[in-house]
Amino acid sequence: MSDGQLHLPPPRKLWVRALLMILLAAAFQLAASVLLFVAVVQLVLAVSADTPNARLQALGCSLGRYLAQVAAFESFASEELPFPFSAWPPADSQISL
């Protein structure tokens, strides 16, 4: 980059993006179903043990981040491909609403 211009990657072809969107929509539905299952199990464990399970909290948080990444790609808000094309989102930081 000696000429001082910013070189952006070429835009993805629309048909490739449409195919990726269909694939990620299916992944979104699967992840949402897993999140529902985790929420129900977490509720049952919280009622029986009077405290939520830390591992399920982390899993739910990372699933929520993944769903947000997929939604951003699906709505053209981001060009970054979520998992399985990039790393799984971490659950270590708080979600800001």
N, C-alpha and C positions, 0 to 999 in steps of 0.2 A: 504494500500500500504506500508506495512512494509518491503517488500523485495527490495524496490527501483526500481522495474520495472514499466514501463508504461503499464497500462492495457487499450487496445483499445476495443471499442465495436466490436462484431463480424460483419463481412461484411454482407451486405444485400444480400439475394438470388437474382440471376440475373433475374429470372422471376418476382419477386416482383418489382424490379427496372424497368423492361420493362413495367409493368402495370402502375407504377407511371409515367413513362416517357410519356406514351400515354395520361394519364389523364392530366398531366401538359402541354403537347403540345396543347391540346384543350383549356386549361386555357390561354396559351400564345396567341393563336389566338383571343380569346375573349378580352383579355386585350389590344392587339394591335389594335383591332377594336375600343375599347373605347378610346384609346389614339388618334386615328385618328379623332374621333368625337370631342374630347376635343380640339384638335388642330384647327379644322375648326371653332368651336364655339369661341375659343380664338381669332382667326384671325378676325372674324366678329366683336366681341366686341372691339378688339383693333382698328379696322378701325373706328368704330362708336364712341368710347369714347376716342380715342387717348391715351389710356393706357391699358395695359393688366390686366386681372382680377387676383387678388392675390390668390383666392381660386382655380381657374383653374390652376394657376402656380404650386401650391402645389400638386394638384391632378396629374398633368402631371409628376411632378418630382417623386412622389411615384410610379406611374405606370411604369416609366422608370426603377426605382430601382427593381421593381417586375419582369419586363421582363429580367433584367440582372441576377437576382437570378435564374429564370427558365432556362435561357440559360446556366448558370454555372452548374446547375444540369443535364440538358439534355446532355451536352458535357462531363460529368464525371469530370468536374473541381472541383465539390463540392459534398459532401455527405449530406449536409444540405438541408432539404426539405423546399421549400418556402411556402407561404400562399396557402392553408388553413391549412397546417400542422405546421406552425409557425406564428409568429406575422406579420402583414402587415408592410412593410418597411416604415420608417418615411420619410418625405419630408423636414426636417428642415435643412439639411446640403447641401452644394453644390456638384454637380457631377464633378469629375475631369476627363478630357478626356485625 
